[in-house]
């Protein structure tokens, strides 16, 4: 099947919002509640349906596999975190700014 290129446009509002045209929603299979992703390469942007993009992170995949095996083997020993402990943790961390993109320098013990 040959691919074709066509331009579909929509206007950006003063609040930097736009409505995705029906043709774009149809091609991407978007429905209300769907998430779109913006793949940026150089000065080009590609709009994608996040649900259709497979993400592979070897480190995360290995960790999740280990976690899954651990939970499966220790399922009888799992206990929920007590609500009082959760509230205490939330109170202790309230107002603490965390920069998840901050660089980590030096050795880290886990």
N, CA, C and O atoms as CSV, one atom per row, in Angstrom:
chain,resi,resn,atom,element,x,y,z
A,1,UNK,N,N,0.838,-1.175,0.000
A,1,UNK,CA,C,0.000,0.000,0.000
A,1,UNK,C,C,0.886,1.243,0.000
A,1,UNK,O,O,1.740,1.399,0.873
A,2,UNK,N,N,0.690,2.099,-0.948
A,2,UNK,CA,C,1.492,3.311,-1.044
A,2,UNK,C,C,1.002,4.324,-0.015
A,2,UNK,O,O,-0.198,4.467,0.220
A,3,UNK,N,N,1.956,5.022,0.592
A,3,UNK,CA,C,1.554,6.050,1.546
A,3,UNK,C,C,1.436,7.379,0.820
A,3,UNK,O,O,2.168,7.663,-0.128
A,4,UNK,N,N,0.505,8.176,1.287
A,4,UNK,CA,C,0.345,9.500,0.689
A,4,UNK,C,C,0.495,10.541,1.783
A,4,UNK,O,O,0.302,10.249,2.964
A,5,UNK,N,N,0.837,11.744,1.386
A,5,UNK,CA,C,1.004,12.833,2.336
A,5,UNK,C,C,-0.033,13.889,2.026
A,5,UNK,O,O,-0.215,14.285,0.875
A,6,UNK,N,N,-0.713,14.341,3.074
A,6,UNK,CA,C,-1.624,15.459,2.904
A,6,UNK,C,C,-1.546,16.329,4.143
A,6,UNK,O,O,-1.230,15.853,5.233
A,7,UNK,N,N,-1.831,17.584,3.967
A,7,UNK,CA,C,-1.762,18.548,5.056
A,7,UNK,C,C,-3.152,18.748,5.617
A,7,UNK,O,O,-4.093,19.013,4.869
A,8,UNK,N,N,-3.291,18.625,6.933
A,8,UNK,CA,C,-4.521,18.935,7.642
A,8,UNK,C,C,-4.138,19.990,8.664
A,8,UNK,O,O,-3.127,19.844,9.351
A,9,UNK,N,N,-4.924,21.044,8.775
A,9,UNK,CA,C,-4.544,22.136,9.666
A,9,UNK,C,C,-5.578,22.363,10.754
A,9,UNK,O,O,-6.738,21.970,10.630
A,10,UNK,N,N,-5.129,23.008,11.825
A,10,UNK,CA,C,-6.016,23.502,12.873
A,10,UNK,C,C,-5.353,24.735,13.463
A,10,UNK,O,O,-4.132,24.881,13.409
A,11,UNK,N,N,-6.155,25.610,14.021
A,11,UNK,CA,C,-5.668,26.885,14.546
A,11,UNK,C,C,-5.252,26.735,16.004
A,11,UNK,O,O,-5.909,26.028,16.768
A,12,UNK,N,N,-4.168,27.395,16.392
A,12,UNK,CA,C,-3.718,27.438,17.779
A,12,UNK,C,C,-4.328,28.684,18.414
A,12,UNK,O,O,-4.203,29.789,17.885
A,13,UNK,N,N,-4.984,28.493,19.545
A,13,UNK,CA,C,-5.643,29.615,20.215
A,13,UNK,C,C,-4.635,30.435,21.012
A,13,UNK,O,O,-3.460,30.079,21.107
A,14,UNK,N,N,-5.111,31.534,21.581
A,14,UNK,CA,C,-4.259,32.390,22.412
A,14,UNK,C,C,-3.740,31.635,23.638
A,14,UNK,O,O,-2.713,32.008,24.205
A,15,UNK,N,N,-4.438,30.588,24.045
A,15,UNK,CA,C,-4.001,29.777,25.195
A,15,UNK,C,C,-3.183,28.557,24.752
A,15,UNK,O,O,-3.012,27.607,25.516
A,16,UNK,N,N,-2.682,28.593,23.518
A,16,UNK,CA,C,-1.858,27.511,22.943
A,16,UNK,C,C,-2.604,26.191,22.861
A,16,UNK,O,O,-1.995,25.128,22.985
A,17,UNK,N,N,-3.904,26.242,22.655
A,17,UNK,CA,C,-4.711,25.036,22.510
A,17,UNK,C,C,-5.138,24.890,21.058
A,17,UNK,O,O,-5.193,25.863,20.306
A,18,UNK,N,N,-5.439,23.648,20.681
A,18,UNK,CA,C,-5.937,23.385,19.342
A,18,UNK,C,C,-6.889,22.200,19.410
A,18,UNK,O,O,-6.843,21.412,20.354
A,19,UNK,N,N,-7.740,22.077,18.422
A,19,UNK,CA,C,-8.628,20.921,18.309
A,19,UNK,C,C,-8.050,20.013,17.239
A,19,UNK,O,O,-7.713,20.467,16.146
A,20,UNK,N,N,-7.937,18.737,17.553
A,20,UNK,CA,C,-7.436,17.801,16.557
A,20,UNK,C,C,-8.535,17.565,15.525
A,20,UNK,O,O,-9.651,17.184,15.880
A,21,UNK,N,N,-8.224,17.788,14.259
A,21,UNK,CA,C,-9.235,17.584,13.217
A,21,UNK,C,C,-9.696,16.127,13.176
A,21,UNK,O,O,-8.934,15.227,13.529
A,22,UNK,N,N,-10.942,15.888,12.747
A,22,UNK,CA,C,-11.465,14.521,12.677
A,22,UNK,C,C,-10.564,13.560,11.901
A,22,UNK,O,O,-10.415,12.403,12.294
A,23,UNK,N,N,-9.964,14.024,10.807
A,23,UNK,CA,C,-9.094,13.141,10.010
A,23,UNK,C,C,-7.893,12.669,10.827
A,23,UNK,O,O,-7.475,11.517,10.709
A,24,UNK,N,N,-7.338,13.554,11.655
A,24,UNK,CA,C,-6.191,13.197,12.497
A,24,UNK,C,C,-6.629,12.206,13.570
A,24,UNK,O,O,-5.951,11.205,13.804
A,25,UNK,N,N,-7.762,12.479,14.225
A,25,UNK,CA,C,-8.269,11.561,15.254
A,25,UNK,C,C,-8.521,10.179,14.671
A,25,UNK,O,O,-8.234,9.167,15.310
A,26,UNK,N,N,-9.058,10.138,13.456
A,26,UNK,CA,C,-9.350,8.855,12.818
A,26,UNK,C,C,-8.073,8.077,12.508
A,26,UNK,O,O,-7.975,6.885,12.801
A,27,UNK,N,N,-7.101,8.759,11.916
A,27,UNK,CA,C,-5.840,8.093,11.554
A,27,UNK,C,C,-5.132,7.540,12.786
A,27,UNK,O,O,-4.583,6.439,12.757
A,28,UNK,N,N,-5.153,8.329,13.889
A,28,UNK,CA,C,-4.464,7.903,15.108
A,28,UNK,C,C,-5.312,6.995,15.989
A,28,UNK,O,O,-4.809,6.433,16.961
A,29,UNK,N,N,-6.600,6.844,15.660
A,29,UNK,CA,C,-7.475,6.007,16.477
A,29,UNK,C,C,-7.744,6.625,17.838
A,29,UNK,O,O,-7.850,5.909,18.834
A,30,UNK,N,N,-7.853,7.940,17.893
A,30,UNK,CA,C,-8.051,8.643,19.161
A,30,UNK,C,C,-9.535,8.737,19.498
A,30,UNK,O,O,-10.373,9.012,18.639
A,31,UNK,N,N,-9.829,8.504,20.751
A,31,UNK,CA,C,-11.174,8.642,21.274
A,31,UNK,C,C,-11.109,9.545,22.497
A,31,UNK,O,O,-10.020,9.779,23.022
A,32,UNK,N,N,-12.241,10.059,22.967
A,32,UNK,CA,C,-12.186,10.895,24.172
A,32,UNK,C,C,-11.458,10.177,25.312
A,32,UNK,O,O,-11.744,9.019,25.615
A,33,UNK,N,N,-10.525,10.875,25.930
A,33,UNK,CA,C,-9.722,10.293,27.002
A,33,UNK,C,C,-8.385,9.743,26.538
A,33,UNK,O,O,-7.537,9.403,27.362
A,34,UNK,N,N,-8.184,9.651,25.219
A,34,UNK,CA,C,-6.901,9.168,24.690
A,34,UNK,C,C,-5.806,10.188,24.973
A,34,UNK,O,O,-6.079,11.375,25.155
A,35,UNK,N,N,-4.585,9.721,25.007
A,35,UNK,CA,C,-3.431,10.606,25.173
A,35,UNK,C,C,-2.652,10.652,23.871
A,35,UNK,O,O,-2.481,9.641,23.189
A,36,UNK,N,N,-2.180,11.862,23.538
A,36,UNK,CA,C,-1.322,12.007,22.368
A,36,UNK,C,C,0.102,12.272,22.837
A,36,UNK,O,O,0.321,12.859,23.897
A,37,UNK,N,N,1.046,11.840,22.051
A,37,UNK,CA,C,2.457,12.081,22.332
A,37,UNK,C,C,3.042,12.905,21.209
A,37,UNK,O,O,2.553,12.888,20.080
A,38,UNK,N,N,4.094,13.624,21.537
A,38,UNK,CA,C,4.772,14.467,20.562
A,38,UNK,C,C,6.215,13.975,20.455
A,38,UNK,O,O,7.015,14.192,21.365
A,39,UNK,N,N,6.543,13.321,19.357
A,39,UNK,CA,C,7.904,12.859,19.141
A,39,UNK,C,C,8.650,13.974,18.421
A,39,UNK,O,O,8.303,14.347,17.300
A,40,UNK,N,N,9.676,14.499,19.077
A,40,UNK,CA,C,10.416,15.632,18.525
A,40,UNK,C,C,11.786,15.153,18.052
A,40,UNK,O,O,12.574,14.609,18.826
A,41,UNK,N,N,12.049,15.367,16.770
A,41,UNK,CA,C,13.339,15.028,16.177
A,41,UNK,C,C,13.797,16.246,15.385
A,41,UNK,O,O,13.230,16.587,14.346
A,42,UNK,N,N,14.837,16.892,15.903
A,42,UNK,CA,C,15.300,18.119,15.248
A,42,UNK,C,C,14.209,19.169,15.290
A,42,UNK,O,O,13.698,19.507,16.358
A,43,UNK,N,N,13.848,19.691,14.103
A,43,UNK,CA,C,12.785,20.691,14.055
A,43,UNK,C,C,11.469,20.097,13.550
A,43,UNK,O,O,10.574,20.826,13.122
A,44,UNK,N,N,11.360,18.779,13.604
A,44,UNK,CA,C,10.147,18.082,13.167
A,44,UNK,C,C,9.423,17.503,14.383
A,44,UNK,O,O,10.067,17.039,15.323
A,45,UNK,N,N,8.085,17.529,14.370
A,45,UNK,CA,C,7.276,16.964,15.446
A,45,UNK,C,C,6.293,15.982,14.832
A,45,UNK,O,O,5.628,16.287,13.842
A,46,UNK,N,N,6.210,14.821,15.421
A,46,UNK,CA,C,5.286,13.790,14.951
A,46,UNK,C,C,4.277,13.532,16.056
A,46,UNK,O,O,4.670,13.260,17.190
A,47,UNK,N,N,2.996,13.609,15.757
A,47,UNK,CA,C,1.930,13.371,16.714
A,47,UNK,C,C,1.590,11.886,16.683
A,47,UNK,O,O,1.371,11.319,15.612
A,48,UNK,N,N,1.547,11.251,17.863
A,48,UNK,CA,C,1.261,9.813,17.933
A,48,UNK,C,C,0.226,9.526,19.003
A,48,UNK,O,O,0.063,10.302,19.945
A,49,UNK,N,N,-0.465,8.421,18.858
A,49,UNK,CA,C,-1.358,7.907,19.889
A,49,UNK,C,C,-0.469,7.164,20.884
A,49,UNK,O,O,0.142,6.155,20.533
A,50,UNK,N,N,-0.393,7.650,22.110
A,50,UNK,CA,C,0.518,7.089,23.106
A,50,UNK,C,C,0.265,5.597,23.308
A,50,UNK,O,O,1.206,4.830,23.518
A,51,UNK,N,N,-0.997,5.184,23.247
A,51,UNK,CA,C,-1.334,3.774,23.476
A,51,UNK,C,C,-0.775,2.864,22.392
A,51,UNK,O,O,-0.604,1.667,22.624
A,52,UNK,N,N,-0.485,3.410,21.202
A,52,UNK,CA,C,0.003,2.578,20.102
A,52,UNK,C,C,1.525,2.524,20.030
A,52,UNK,O,O,2.085,1.764,19.240
A,53,UNK,N,N,2.190,3.325,20.847
A,53,UNK,CA,C,3.650,3.361,20.830
A,53,UNK,C,C,4.181,2.426,21.910
A,53,UNK,O,O,3.845,2.567,23.086
A,54,UNK,N,N,5.001,1.485,21.508
A,54,UNK,CA,C,5.585,0.570,22.476
A,54,UNK,C,C,6.866,1.170,23.032
A,54,UNK,O,O,7.739,1.610,22.284
A,55,UNK,N,N,6.964,1.180,24.345
A,55,UNK,CA,C,8.160,1.688,24.994
A,55,UNK,C,C,8.933,0.512,25.572
A,55,UNK,O,O,8.384,-0.308,26.308
A,56,UNK,N,N,10.209,0.442,25.230
A,56,UNK,CA,C,11.048,-0.627,25.764
A,56,UNK,C,C,12.226,-0.009,26.493
A,56,UNK,O,O,13.042,0.697,25.900
A,57,UNK,N,N,12.300,-0.277,27.755
A,57,UNK,CA,C,13.411,0.180,28.584
A,57,UNK,C,C,13.978,-1.079,29.225
A,57,UNK,O,O,13.378,-1.613,30.158
A,58,UNK,N,N,15.123,-1.567,28.743
A,58,UNK,CA,C,15.664,-2.815,29.256
A,58,UNK,C,C,15.822,-2.838,30.779
A,58,UNK,O,O,15.566,-3.860,31.414
A,59,UNK,N,N,16.240,-1.725,31.356
A,59,UNK,CA,C,16.421,-1.676,32.807
A,59,UNK,C,C,15.078,-1.763,33.509
A,59,UNK,O,O,14.920,-2.532,34.457
A,60,UNK,N,N,14.119,-0.988,33.056
A,60,UNK,CA,C,12.792,-1.012,33.661
A,60,UNK,C,C,12.125,-2.364,33.446
A,60,UNK,O,O,11.490,-2.893,34.359
A,61,UNK,N,N,12.263,-2.930,32.249
A,61,UNK,CA,C,11.677,-4.240,31.976
A,61,UNK,C,C,12.241,-5.299,32.916
A,61,UNK,O,O,11.497,-6.132,33.433
A,62,UNK,N,N,13.558,-5.269,33.140
A,62,UNK,CA,C,14.188,-6.238,34.047
A,62,UNK,C,C,13.694,-6.037,35.473
A,62,UNK,O,O,13.393,-7.006,36.169
A,63,UNK,N,N,13.607,-4.778,35.912
A,63,UNK,CA,C,13.128,-4.489,37.259
A,63,UNK,C,C,11.689,-4.956,37.440
A,63,UNK,O,O,11.359,-5.585,38.445
A,64,UNK,N,N,10.833,-4.649,36.471
A,64,UNK,CA,C,9.431,-5.059,36.578
A,64,UNK,C,C,9.293,-6.575,36.565
A,64,UNK,O,O,8.420,-7.122,37.239
A,65,UNK,N,N,10.141,-7.258,35.809
A,65,UNK,CA,C,10.134,-8.724,35.822
A,65,UNK,C,C,10.521,-9.263,37.188
A,65,UNK,O,O,9.900,-10.201,37.688
A,66,UNK,N,N,11.551,-8.671,37.796
A,66,UNK,CA,C,11.980,-9.070,39.133
A,66,UNK,C,C,10.884,-8.790,40.152
A,66,UNK,O,O,10.604,-9.624,41.012
A,67,UNK,N,N,10.269,-7.627,40.058
A,67,UNK,CA,C,9.197,-7.247,40.972
A,67,UNK,C,C,8.003,-8.195,40.838
A,67,UNK,O,O,7.434,-8.631,41.839
A,68,UNK,N,N,7.633,-8.506,39.612
A,68,UNK,CA,C,6.520,-9.428,39.370
A,68,UNK,C,C,6.795,-10.795,39.976
A,68,UNK,O,O,5.924,-11.381,40.619
A,69,UNK,N,N,8.009,-11.303,39.771
A,69,UNK,CA,C,8.370,-12.607,40.335
A,69,UNK,C,C,8.365,-12.563,41.856
A,69,UNK,O,O,7.917,-13.509,42.504
A,70,UNK,N,N,8.858,-11.474,42.429
A,70,UNK,CA,C,8.900,-11.337,43.881
A,70,UNK,C,C,7.498,-11.288,44.468
A,70,UNK,O,O,7.215,-11.948,45.467
A,71,UNK,N,N,6.631,-10.515,43.855
A,71,UNK,CA,C,5.255,-10.407,44.349
A,71,UNK,C,C,4.557,-11.754,44.235
A,71,UNK,O,O,3.830,-12.157,45.143
A,72,UNK,N,N,4.774,-12.452,43.127
A,72,UNK,CA,C,4.131,-13.750,42.934
A,72,UNK,C,C,4.601,-14.764,43.971
A,72,UNK,O,O,3.806,-15.574,44.448
A,73,UNK,N,N,5.889,-14.726,44.324
A,73,UNK,CA,C,6.413,-15.712,45.268
A,73,UNK,C,C,6.081,-15.368,46.714
A,73,UNK,O,O,6.031,-16.259,47.561
A,74,UNK,N,N,5.852,-14.077,47.013
A,74,UNK,CA,C,5.576,-13.649,48.387
A,74,UNK,C,C,4.157,-13.120,48.562
A,74,UNK,O,O,3.901,-12.337,49.477
A,75,UNK,N,N,3.230,-13.535,47.697
A,75,UNK,CA,C,1.882,-12.964,47.713
A,75,UNK,C,C,1.204,-13.117,49.073
A,75,UNK,O,O,0.449,-12.235,49.482
A,76,UNK,N,N,1.454,-14.199,49.769
A,76,UNK,CA,C,0.810,-14.407,51.067
A,76,UNK,C,C,1.348,-13.469,52.142
A,76,UNK,O,O,0.688,-13.241,53.156
A,77,UNK,N,N,2.545,-12.926,51.924
A,77,UNK,CA,C,3.162,-12.057,52.921
A,77,UNK,C,C,2.935,-10.571,52.666
A,77,UNK,O,O,3.358,-9.739,53.469
A,78,UNK,N,N,2.277,-10.224,51.567
A,78,UNK,CA,C,2.045,-8.824,51.241
A,78,UNK,C,C,0.999,-8.223,52.175
A,78,UNK,O,O,-0.031,-8.833,52.461
A,79,UNK,N,N,1.288,-7.032,52.634
A,79,UNK,CA,C,0.367,-6.318,53.520
A,79,UNK,C,C,0.256,-4.879,53.026
A,79,UNK,O,O,1.244,-4.299,52.578
A,80,UNK,N,N,-0.924,-4.309,53.104
A,80,UNK,CA,C,-1.052,-2.905,52.689
A,80,UNK,C,C,-0.349,-1.991,53.677
A,80,UNK,O,O,-0.174,-2.339,54.845
A,81,UNK,N,N,0.050,-0.827,53.204
A,81,UNK,CA,C,0.660,0.172,54.081
A,81,UNK,C,C,-0.468,0.752,54.937
A,81,UNK,O,O,-1.493,1.169,54.398
A,82,UNK,N,N,-0.295,0.784,56.252
A,82,UNK,CA,C,-1.341,1.359,57.102
A,82,UNK,C,C,-1.603,2.824,56.732
A,82,UNK,O,O,-0.673,3.570,56.423
A,83,UNK,N,N,-2.856,3.219,56.768
A,83,UNK,CA,C,-3.250,4.580,56.415
A,83,UNK,C,C,-2.505,5.597,57.269
A,83,UNK,O,O,-2.128,6.660,56.774
A,84,UNK,N,N,-2.290,5.288,58.541
A,84,UNK,CA,C,-1.584,6.232,59.417
A,84,UNK,C,C,-0.151,6.444,58.937
A,84,UNK,O,O,0.359,7.563,58.995
A,85,UNK,N,N,0.498,5.392,58.467
A,85,UNK,CA,C,1.865,5.520,57.955
A,85,UNK,C,C,1.886,6.330,56.664
A,85,UNK,O,O,2.783,7.144,56.444
A,86,UNK,N,N,0.901,6.101,55.824
A,86,UNK,CA,C,0.813,6.840,54.578
A,86,UNK,C,C,0.591,8.324,54.854
A,86,UNK,O,O,1.240,9.175,54.245
A,87,UNK,N,N,-0.317,8.630,55.763
A,87,UNK,CA,C,-0.566,10.040,56.111
A,87,UNK,C,C,0.682,10.687,56.700
A,87,UNK,O,O,1.000,11.833,56.380
A,88,UNK,N,N,1.380,9.967,57.546
A,88,UNK,CA,C,2.610,10.513,58.147
A,88,UNK,C,C,3.640,10.814,57.061
A,88,UNK,O,O,4.265,11.874,57.073
A,89,UNK,N,N,3.816,9.891,56.129
A,89,UNK,CA,C,4.777,10.094,55.039
A,89,UNK,C,C,4.380,11.302,54.193
A,89,UNK,O,O,5.237,12.086,53.785
A,90,UNK,N,N,3.089,11.449,53.934
A,90,UNK,CA,C,2.616,12.587,53.152
A,90,UNK,C,C,2.837,13.888,53.916
A,90,UNK,O,O,3.236,14.890,53.322
A,91,UNK,N,N,2.583,13.889,55.225
A,91,UNK,CA,C,2.799,15.085,56.041
A,91,UNK,C,C,4.276,15.464,56.087
A,91,UNK,O,O,4.628,16.639,55.982
A,92,UNK,N,N,5.139,14.454,56.246
A,92,UNK,CA,C,6.583,14.709,56.336
A,92,UNK,C,C,7.149,15.265,55.033
A,92,UNK,O,O,8.102,16.045,55.045
A,93,UNK,N,N,6.554,14.857,53.902
A,93,UNK,CA,C,7.097,15.282,52.609
A,93,UNK,C,C,6.352,16.465,52.002
A,93,UNK,O,O,6.730,16.948,50.935
A,94,UNK,N,N,5.317,16.931,52.657
A,94,UNK,CA,C,4.548,18.071,52.136
A,94,UNK,C,C,5.445,19.297,51.999
A,94,UNK,O,O,6.212,19.621,52.906
A,95,UNK,N,N,5.346,19.953,50.892
A,95,UNK,CA,C,6.107,21.183,50.681
A,95,UNK,C,C,7.547,20.978,50.253
A,95,UNK,O,O,8.267,21.955,50.047
A,96,UNK,N,N,7.984,19.740,50.114
A,96,UNK,CA,C,9.360,19.477,49.678
A,96,UNK,C,C,9.368,19.407,48.156
A,96,UNK,O,O,8.713,18.557,47.554
A,97,UNK,N,N,10.114,20.308,47.554
A,97,UNK,CA,C,10.212,20.323,46.093
A,97,UNK,C,C,11.194,19.253,45.634
A,97,UNK,O,O,12.298,19.137,46.165
A,98,UNK,N,N,10.783,18.488,44.658
A,98,UNK,CA,C,11.638,17.437,44.115
A,98,UNK,C,C,11.814,17.678,42.630
A,98,UNK,O,O,10.833,17.792,41.894
A,99,UNK,N,N,13.056,17.756,42.187
A,99,UNK,CA,C,13.350,17.910,40.768
A,99,UNK,C,C,13.720,16.532,40.224
A,99,UNK,O,O,14.858,16.084,40.367
A,100,UNK,N,N,12.759,15.874,39.607
A,100,UNK,CA,C,12.975,14.513,39.112
A,100,UNK,C,C,13.978,14.460,37.969
A,100,UNK,O,O,14.476,13.388,37.625
A,101,UNK,N,N,14.272,15.599,37.388
A,101,UNK,CA,C,15.239,15.647,36.297
A,101,UNK,C,C,16.622,16.097,36.760
A,101,UNK,O,O,17.532,16.260,35.947
A,102,UNK,N,N,16.776,16.295,38.070
A,102,UNK,CA,C,18.060,16.761,38.591
A,102,UNK,C,C,19.130,15.693,38.397
A,102,UNK,O,O,18.867,14.494,38.486
A,103,UNK,N,N,20.307,16.152,38.138
A,103,UNK,CA,C,21.458,15.259,37.952
A,103,UNK,C,C,21.862,14.654,39.298
A,103,UNK,O,O,21.864,15.342,40.320
A,104,UNK,N,N,22.199,13.386,39.291
A,104,UNK,CA,C,22.683,12.711,40.491
A,104,UNK,C,C,24.192,12.585,40.360
A,104,UNK,O,O,24.692,11.965,39.421
A,105,UNK,N,N,24.911,13.172,41.299
A,105,UNK,CA,C,26.371,13.119,41.286
A,105,UNK,C,C,26.855,12.200,42.409
A,105,UNK,O,O,26.275,12.164,43.493
A,106,UNK,N,N,27.912,11.470,42.131
A,106,UNK,CA,C,28.507,10.638,43.144
A,106,UNK,C,C,27.843,9.276,43.264
A,106,UNK,O,O,26.886,8.963,42.556
A,107,UNK,N,N,28.375,8.475,44.179
A,107,UNK,CA,C,27.850,7.125,44.401
A,107,UNK,C,C,26.537,7.176,45.151
A,107,UNK,O,O,26.355,8.001,46.046
A,108,UNK,N,N,25.630,6.301,44.788
A,108,UNK,CA,C,24.328,6.229,45.421
A,108,UNK,C,C,24.128,4.809,45.953
A,108,UNK,O,O,24.261,3.840,45.206
A,109,UNK,N,N,23.812,4.692,47.224
A,109,UNK,CA,C,23.494,3.386,47.790
A,109,UNK,C,C,21.995,3.176,47.724
A,109,UNK,O,O,21.219,4.031,48.151
A,110,UNK,N,N,21.596,2.046,47.193
A,110,UNK,CA,C,20.163,1.720,47.115
A,110,UNK,C,C,19.857,0.594,48.068
A,110,UNK,O,O,18.709,0.161,48.164
